[in-house]
Amino acid sequence: MDLSVSLGSLRLPNPLIAASGCFGYGVEYSDVVDLSILGGVAVKGLFLAEREGHPPPRIVETPSGMLNAIGLQGIGVHRFVREKLPELRDRRAIVVVNICGTTIDEYVELARILSDAGGIAALELNISCPNIKEGGITFGCSLTGTHAVVSAVRKVTRLPVIPKLTPNVTDVASFARAAEDAGADAVSLVNTFLAMAIDVETRRPKLSNIVGGLSGPAIRPIAVRMVYECRQAVKLPIIGMGGISTAADVLEFMIAGASAVQIGTANFVDPFLWSTLLEGLRAYMDRQGIARLADITGTLDTTRREQAWISS
Amino acid sequence: MPCDIDAVVRSNTRLSDEYSVLVLDAPEIAGLARPGQFVMVKPSRGSDPLLRRPFSIFQILREESGQPTGISILNKRIGVGTRLIYDAEPGARIACLGPLGRPFEPVEPPAQAWMVAGGVGLAPFLTLAEALAALGTRATLFYGARRARDLYYTEAFEALGVRLVPATEDGSRGAKGFVTGPLDDALASIAPGASVKLYVCGPTPMMRAVATLADFHGRPCDVSLEQVMGCGLGGCYSCVVLTRRVGAPPHFVRSCLEGPVFDAGRIVWEALAH
C-alpha cells in the first residue's frame, strides 16, 4: 500500500501535514508524536524578528469550531534556525517553514536565510493571516500582490514555494491562478475565516483583537468547496485544509482535488490522531482496492447522475 | 511524557449544585502525576464543544498496595464543558491527556509551606499537601469561600496534618471576609528567622493580592494560574501570560509549558485577564 504523495518535486511519505500555527515549532510535540511518521510539519509562521502577538484572550470556542487571534507571536527566523531546526532534523521531520513579511523584501530575506539553512523541505508563504494588520494578508487579498510576492520569492530559492491562500476573498481560484502564473510549486488553502464572537452580558468582544480566524469542523464544507474550485482553475498541486479531523475528512479533500492536506485544530483536541488517521486511510484503500493513495486526488465523480438521466 | 487515556468515569460526586469531584480510571496518568500538574479533559465525544479543558489533578488515587489507579478533578459548573462534566455518569468515557505542566516544588523542613486557596482554586493543593506530608514539611491551608458549605475536603487536609485557616465572605466559618485578611496577619507575625513559602491558586484578584502581600513581607510565592488553553502542549500559543524579564521588555510565555505554576514575581498582574 503506497500512501506517498507528490507536490511537484517534493515527495511526502503520506499526505498528512501538521498545519502552521497549530503545532508550535514541531519540537513541542516530539515527546508525543514520532515526527518522522508525518507527511510534514508546517511550523508556526516566522517573521524576521521576534514578535509578542496579541494579548489574551486569544481563542474562543464556537459551535464545532474555534476563533483565534494569536497575532503571530514567534521567535523570529534566526532563533528558529539556531534553536529549533537542529532538533527537527534530528527527529527526521519533513519541515515546511511558514514565512510572513510586511514587505516583499522581508519575504525574500526570509526565503534566502531559510534556503541557506539546510534541512528544510519547502517554504509556505503566509499571505493570509487574518489577525495582523500589516503585510501578509494585504498580499493575499490582491491578485497583483500575490503574484508579486510569489515571483519575488521564486527568484531567490530552489525550495518549493507554497503560498497559503485566504478564503476571505470573492474568488479564491483566481488567487491560485495568480500563484501558478508567478511560479508557485503548490498552493495551500484555506487559512481561517475572518469571524467574531461577542459576550452579550458585557457587550464586549470575546477576543482581545475583536476579530479572529474561524477554524475547525465548522468550516470544512466551505474549505472543500474552495479546494474543488481551485482544482478546476489550476494544474498546481493543492494542499487542502479546514476542519479535518478524520480519515474520511482527509479523503474528502483529496477527492475534491488536494494532493496533500494539513491538520490543525484537530491536533489540539487529539495530539495522537496521526496514527489513527493513517490507519483510517489504509483501511479505506484496502476496502476500495486502491494501491496508491495519490490516485484518488481529484477523482470527484460529478457525471453519474447526468448519465443516469440520459440513459433512462 | 503525557499520555491520553479514554478514561472510564468511576464516580462523579456532586458536592453542591455547582461543584463535583470526577474520578477517572487513569493509572498511567496517576503514576506520573506530580503536585500541581494538570490534565486536558474532553467533555464531549463529538465536535461540540470542540476543545479540551484544563483541570488541576485534584487527587491521585491508589490501591492499598500504593499502586496508582486513577485521578480526580474538582469541577465547577460554569460553562458548556464543565456542565457536561458535572453531569457525567459513572461508566461513561472521557478522554484525559496528561499529566502536563510545571509542578509545584514542595519546600522541605525547616521551611514551612502556606497554601492559599480561593474557591475552586483548592484543586491543586491536595496533591501538594500529600507531597509536603511525605517530606515532613509543616503546612497550613488558608482557604477562602463564599460560605461554610462551600469549603470542601477540609478533613482530607487535616488528615494530612495540615493546619486549616478558613475564611468565608459571610463569616459562617473562620474569619469573615477574604482569605487575605488572616493571611496578612499571619505573615506579619512569623517568628524571626523562620522560612515560609506561599503557594496560591484562586481568582485572579485574590492571587494578585496574595502576591502583593508576599512581596511586601519578603516571602517566596508560587501561583498556579488558570488560563484559557487550546491544546495544553505548547502548540497553539493561546494560554500566554505576560512575564517580566531582566533587561528586556515583558514577554508572553505559554502557561501550559512554563506554568501553570509561576513565581508570582514574574507575573505582570495588570495584563492578566480576570
Interface residues (C-beta under 8 A of the other chain):
Chain A: G21 C22 F23 G24 E28 Y29 D31 V32 K44 E52 G53 P55 P56 P57 R58 I59 V60 E61 P63 S64 G65 M66 N68 I70 Q73 G216 P217 S245 T265 N267 F268 V269 D270 P271 F272
Chain B: M1 P2 D4 K42 S47 D48 P49 L50 L51 R52 V80 A95 L97 Q227 V228 G230 C231 L233 G234 G235 C236 Y237 S238 C239 V240 V241 L242 H251 F252 L257 A271 A273
